[in-house]
Amino acid sequence: MQVQKVVLNSRPGNDGAPVPENFRLEETTLAPELKDGEVLVRTLYLSVDPYMRCRMNEDTGAEYLTPWQLSECVDGGGVGVVESSCCTTYAEGDVVTSFNWPWQTHAVMAGSGLQKVDSQLVDGHLSYFLGAVGITGLTALLGIREKGHVIKGANQTMVISGAAGACGSIAGQIGLLDGCVRVVGICGSDDKCKALVEDLGFSAAINYRQEDVAGRLKESCPGGIDVYFDNVGGAISDTVIAQMNNGGHVILCGQISQYNKDVPYPPPLSEETQENLRSKNLTRERFTVLNYMSKFDAALLELSQWVKSAQIKVLETVVNGIENMGVAFCSMMKGGNIGKQIIKISA
C-alpha cells in the first residue's frame, strides 16, 4: 500500500521559529502482511500542539519527551480507524487513538500502543478525542483540580493566558463550572476575545497585542487574581503574577512564548516576579498531566458529559490534508488557531 508521511526535514534555525520547510512530505510503502499483535489503521485526524516545538530540538529539555529525528516520520496525537487487525484486542472498524501516532495517511502500529475509544463519548465528533475529551481537556481539568485550589463559594477570580488556544479555551470554562465567579482570558486578537466572551462565557478578554494588559487586568479583576492558568510565560505572566492575591496559585501548564528560545523548561523568572511569588506566598508548581494517569478515566467521563450537555463548548480550527501538517503547526505556534488546531487526514 502506498501512503504519504511527514518527516522532519530540518531543525529550526537560529531565531528558533519553525517554518513549514522544517517538514517534508514523502511517499512510502506499507508491508502487506501484519505481524502478530499489529493493526493497520487509517488516520482520521492529527493534532499539532505547542509541546511539539520542544521535540524539534535535539534535546527536548523534558525527560518525558523524545526528540523527533531528522528524515524520520514525525508523530503526535492522532485518532483513526482499524482497517485490519492481527491483534486480539482490536477489530476492523474500531476507533483508536495514541499519543504517538505517526504523521501518515495509513500506518501499521502495535496494538499495545493504541487505545480504543467509544465514539458515543464525543457524539461522533472524533477529533474531540485529541482535544476537549483527550489530553488537552485532561490538562485543563486536572491542572485546575490538582494545582488551582478552586473552591465553590470562595468568590475567586481566575486569569488564563493563551486563553483562546486548545487548553486555555477549555480551562476557562472549567474554572466557571468549578466555581470561579470571574474568569478573564488573555489572547492575541479581537476575534479571539469575542469568541471567549460571546461563545465560551468568559467574564472578559484582553487582547495583549493591542491593549495595556496591566490596566485591563485591574479593570477586569477589581478584587485581584486568585488563580492563574499559565500557558504562555514571559512578560504576560510577570504582569499577571504582579496582580495576584496573597496565597494565590499559578498553574504552570505551558510557556509557549519561550519555546523558540534556547532556555530550560520552565524558563527562569525575573527577580521581581520571584520576589512577588515569595512575598505573596504564591504557589507555582510545574504541572505535567502524565503524572496523573490514574485519574484519566474519571476525568474523561466528566469532560464527555460536559461536552455532550453543551456545558463545555468546543472550538476547533480544522485544516484538510496531510500535506498541510507543517503549515498548520507553524500557524498554531504563531496563534493562528482559535481553539484546538486539528488536521483532517481522511473522512
C-alpha positions in Angstrom: 0.0 0.0 0.0 1.3 3.5 -1.0 1.0 6.0 1.8 2.0 9.6 2.4 4.0 10.5 5.5 5.6 13.7 7.0 9.2 13.6 8.1 11.4 16.1 9.9 13.3 17.8 7.1 15.4 20.2 9.3 15.5 21.7 12.8 14.6 25.4 13.3 17.2 28.0 12.5 19.0 30.4 14.9 16.0 32.6 15.5 14.2 29.4 16.7 10.9 30.0 14.9 9.7 26.8 13.0 8.9 27.1 9.3 6.8 24.7 7.1 10.0 23.8 5.3 11.2 22.0 8.5 8.8 19.3 7.4 8.8 17.2 4.3 6.1 15.0 2.7 7.2 11.6 1.4 5.6 8.5 -0.2 6.3 5.2 1.4 5.1 1.6 1.0 3.5 -0.4 3.9 4.2 -4.1 4.0 1.0 -6.1 3.1 1.4 -8.7 5.9 0.7 -7.8 9.5 2.7 -9.4 12.2 1.1 -10.9 15.3 -0.1 -8.0 17.6 -0.1 -5.4 14.8 -3.0 -3.4 13.3 -3.4 -1.4 10.1 -5.0 1.9 10.8 -6.3 4.7 8.6 -5.6 8.1 10.0 -8.7 10.3 10.5 -7.3 13.3 12.5 -3.9 14.5 13.7 -3.2 17.1 16.3 -0.5 19.8 16.4 0.4 21.2 19.9 2.9 23.7 21.4 4.9 21.0 23.2 5.9 19.6 19.8 8.2 22.6 19.3 10.4 21.1 22.0 10.5 17.8 20.1 12.0 19.7 17.1 15.2 20.3 19.1 18.0 17.7 19.5 17.4 17.9 23.3 13.7 18.4 24.2 14.5 19.7 27.7 11.9 17.4 29.2 12.6 13.9 30.3 9.2 12.6 29.2 9.6 13.9 25.6 11.8 12.3 23.0 13.1 14.4 20.1 12.0 13.9 16.6 14.8 12.5 14.4 15.8 14.1 11.1 14.4 12.3 8.0 12.2 10.1 10.2 8.4 10.2 10.4 7.0 12.7 12.9 4.5 11.6 15.5 2.0 13.0 17.9 -1.7 12.8 19.0 -3.8 11.0 16.4 -7.1 9.2 16.0 -8.1 6.7 13.3 -9.9 3.6 12.4 -8.7 0.0 12.3 -8.8 -1.4 8.8 -7.3 -4.8 9.6 -6.0 -6.5 12.7 -3.7 -9.2 13.9 -4.3 -8.1 17.5 -6.9 -9.8 19.6 -7.8 -6.5 21.3 -8.9 -4.7 18.1 -11.3 -5.5 15.3 -11.9 -3.9 12.0 -13.9 -0.7 12.4 -12.7 0.1 15.9 -11.8 3.8 16.6 -8.4 4.1 18.2 -6.1 6.8 19.5 -2.5 7.3 20.5 -0.1 10.0 21.7 2.5 8.6 19.3 0.5 8.4 16.1 2.8 8.6 13.0 2.0 11.5 10.6 1.0 9.1 7.9 -2.2 8.5 5.9 -2.2 4.8 6.9 0.1 3.1 9.4 0.9 -0.3 10.8 1.0 0.0 14.6 1.5 -2.3 17.6 -1.9 -2.8 19.2 -0.2 -2.3 22.6 0.4 1.4 21.8 -3.2 2.1 20.9 -6.3 2.9 23.0 -9.8 2.0 21.9 -12.3 4.9 22.2 -16.1 5.0 22.3 -17.4 7.5 19.7 -20.5 8.0 21.8 -18.4 9.8 24.4 -18.0 12.7 21.8 -21.3 12.3 20.0 -19.4 11.2 16.9 -17.0 14.2 16.8 -13.9 12.0 16.7 -11.5 14.9 16.6 -12.6 15.8 20.2 -10.5 12.8 21.4 -7.4 14.9 20.5 -8.8 18.0 22.3 -11.7 18.5 24.7 -12.2 14.8 25.6 -8.5 13.9 25.3 -5.1 15.0 26.6 -6.0 18.8 26.1 -9.2 18.5 28.2 -7.4 16.4 30.8 -4.6 19.0 31.1 -7.2 21.8 31.6 -9.3 19.8 34.1 -6.6 18.1 36.2 -4.4 21.3 36.1 -7.2 23.2 37.8 -8.2 20.4 40.1 -4.6 19.5 41.2 -3.0 22.9 41.3 -5.7 25.6 41.1 -7.4 25.1 44.5 -10.7 26.5 43.2 -13.3 26.4 45.9 -17.1 26.9 45.2 -18.4 30.0 47.0 -15.0 31.5 47.7 -15.5 34.4 45.2 -12.4 33.6 43.2 -11.1 35.2 40.1 -9.1 33.1 37.5 -7.0 34.5 34.7 -5.9 32.4 31.7 -3.1 33.2 29.2 -3.2 31.7 25.8 -6.9 31.6 26.6 -8.2 31.1 23.0 -5.9 28.1 22.5 -6.8 24.4 22.8 -6.2 24.1 26.5 -7.0 27.7 27.6 -10.4 27.7 26.0 -11.4 24.6 27.9 -9.7 25.7 31.2 -11.7 28.9 31.4 -15.0 27.1 31.0 -14.0 24.6 33.7 -13.0 27.4 36.0 -16.5 28.8 35.8 -18.1 25.3 36.2 -15.9 24.6 39.2 -17.0 27.8 41.0 -14.9 30.8 40.0 -17.1 33.9 39.9 -14.9 35.6 37.3 -12.7 34.2 34.5 -10.6 36.5 32.4 -8.8 35.4 29.3 -5.7 36.9 27.7 -5.2 36.3 23.9 -3.9 37.8 20.7 -6.7 39.1 18.6 -10.1 40.8 18.8 -11.8 37.8 17.1 -10.4 35.6 19.9 -11.6 38.0 22.6 -15.0 38.0 21.0 -15.1 34.1 20.9 -14.1 33.9 24.6 -16.8 36.2 25.9 -19.6 35.6 23.5 -19.2 31.8 22.7 -17.5 30.5 25.9 -18.9 32.7 28.6 -15.6 34.3 29.9 -16.2 37.4 32.0 -13.8 39.5 30.0 -11.0 39.1 27.5 -7.8 41.1 26.9 -6.0 41.4 23.5 -2.4 41.6 24.6 -1.2 42.8 21.2 -3.5 45.9 21.3 -4.3 46.7 24.9 -2.5 47.6 28.1 -2.6 44.2 29.9 -1.8 45.6 33.4 -4.5 48.3 33.1 -7.1 46.0 31.7 -6.4 43.3 34.3 -7.0 45.9 37.1 -10.4 46.8 35.4 -11.4 43.2 34.8 -10.2 41.8 38.2 -11.1 44.5 40.7 -10.6 42.1 43.6 -7.2 40.8 42.4 -6.4 37.4 40.9 -6.6 34.2 42.9 -5.8 31.6 40.3 -3.6 31.9 37.1 -3.6 29.2 34.5 -0.4 30.0 32.6 0.0 28.8 29.1 2.5 31.4 27.8 5.1 32.6 30.4 7.2 35.6 29.7 6.2 39.2 30.1 2.4 38.5 30.2 2.9 36.1 33.1 5.0 38.6 35.0 2.2 41.2 34.6 -0.5 38.7 35.9 1.6 37.5 38.9 2.1 41.1 39.9 -1.6 41.4 40.5 -2.2 38.2 42.3 -3.7 38.0 45.8 -1.8 36.6 48.8 -1.9 32.8 48.9 -2.9 32.6 45.2 -2.0 29.7 42.8 -0.2 29.6 39.5 -1.0 26.6 37.4 2.2 26.2 35.3 0.8 24.4 32.2 2.9 25.8 29.3 5.3 28.6 28.3 4.7 28.9 24.6 6.3 32.5 24.5 9.6 30.8 25.4 9.6 27.6 23.3 11.6 29.1 20.4 14.4 30.2 22.7 17.3 28.2 24.0 16.2 28.2 27.7 15.4 25.4 30.1 11.9 24.4 31.0 10.4 26.0 33.0 12.3 29.1 31.9 14.0 31.3 34.6 11.9 34.1 36.2 12.8 37.7 36.7 13.9 38.8 40.1 10.8 40.9 40.5 8.5 38.0 39.7 10.4 35.7 42.1 10.0 38.3 44.8 6.3 38.5 44.1 6.0 34.8 44.5 7.9 34.8 47.8 6.3 37.9 49.4 2.7 36.9 48.4 3.2 33.2 49.3 2.1 32.1 45.8 2.3 28.5 44.7 3.8 28.0 41.2 4.4 24.3 40.5 5.0 22.7 37.2 2.0 20.7 36.0 2.6 17.6 33.9 -0.6 15.8 33.1 1.1 12.4 32.5 1.8 12.3 36.3 -2.0 11.9 36.9 -2.8 8.9 34.6 -4.8 7.1 37.4 -7.3 10.0 37.2 -7.7 10.0 33.4 -10.8 7.7 33.1 -13.0 9.5 35.6 -11.8 12.9 34.2 -12.6 11.9 30.6 -16.1 10.8 31.6 -16.7 14.2 33.3 -15.4 16.1 30.2 -17.5 13.9 27.9 -20.6 14.7 30.0 -19.9 18.4 29.9 -19.3 18.5 26.2 -22.4 16.4 25.4 -24.6 18.6 27.6 -23.0 21.8 26.0 -21.7 23.0 29.4 -18.4 23.0 27.6 -18.3 24.4 24.1 -15.5 23.1 21.9 -13.7 25.4 19.4 -11.6 23.9 16.7 -9.6 25.2 13.7 -9.5 22.4 11.1 -7.2 22.2 8.1 -7.5 19.5 5.5 -4.8 17.2 4.2 -1.6 15.7 5.4 0.4 17.9 3.1 -0.6 20.9 5.3 0.8 19.5 8.6 3.8 21.8 8.6 1.7 24.9 7.7 -0.8 24.1 10.4 1.9 23.5 13.0 3.6 26.8 12.3 0.3 28.7 12.2 -0.6 27.2 15.6 2.8 28.3 17.1 2.0 31.9 16.0 -1.5 31.8 17.3 -3.3 31.4 14.0 -5.8 29.0 15.6 -8.9 29.6 17.7 -9.4 26.5 20.0 -7.7 23.2 19.0 -5.7 23.0 15.8 -6.7 19.8 14.0 -5.7 18.4 10.7 -8.3 16.2 9.0 -6.5 13.4 7.1 -9.4 11.3 5.8 -13.2 11.1 6.2 
